[in-house]
């Protein structure tokens, strides 16, 4: 299991959005699909 997959589909703590795997500032991350806030970021 890939580390970021364990956070996928969790709820954002800042809004009602869902967390998804996506790039954030050129890094792999878990980002809210609604507000864009990163929850986890890998360098």
C-alpha positions in Angstrom: 0.0 0.0 0.0 1.2 3.4 -0.9 1.5 5.9 2.0 -0.7 8.6 0.5 -3.4 6.2 -0.5 -4.2 5.7 3.2 -5.3 9.4 3.4 -7.3 9.4 0.1 -11.0 10.1 0.6 -10.6 11.4 4.2 -12.4 14.6 5.0 -10.6 18.0 5.1 -10.2 19.5 8.5 -10.7 23.0 7.1 -13.9 22.5 5.0 -16.3 19.8 3.9 -14.1 18.7 1.0 -12.5 15.3 0.4 -8.8 14.7 0.4 -7.3 13.4 -2.8 -3.8 12.4 -4.1 -2.5 15.3 -6.2 0.7 17.3 -6.8 1.2 20.3 -4.6 4.0 22.7 -5.5 5.7 20.0 -7.5 5.5 17.5 -4.6 3.3 14.4 -4.1 0.6 15.3 -1.6 -2.9 14.8 -0.2 -4.8 17.9 -1.0 -8.4 19.0 -0.4 -10.4 18.9 -3.7 -12.5 21.8 -2.5 -10.3 24.4 -0.8 -6.9 23.2 -2.0 -5.3 22.9 1.4 -2.6 20.3 1.7 -2.9 17.8 4.5 0.2 15.7 3.7 3.1 16.5 1.5 6.1 14.4 0.5 9.5 15.9 -0.5 
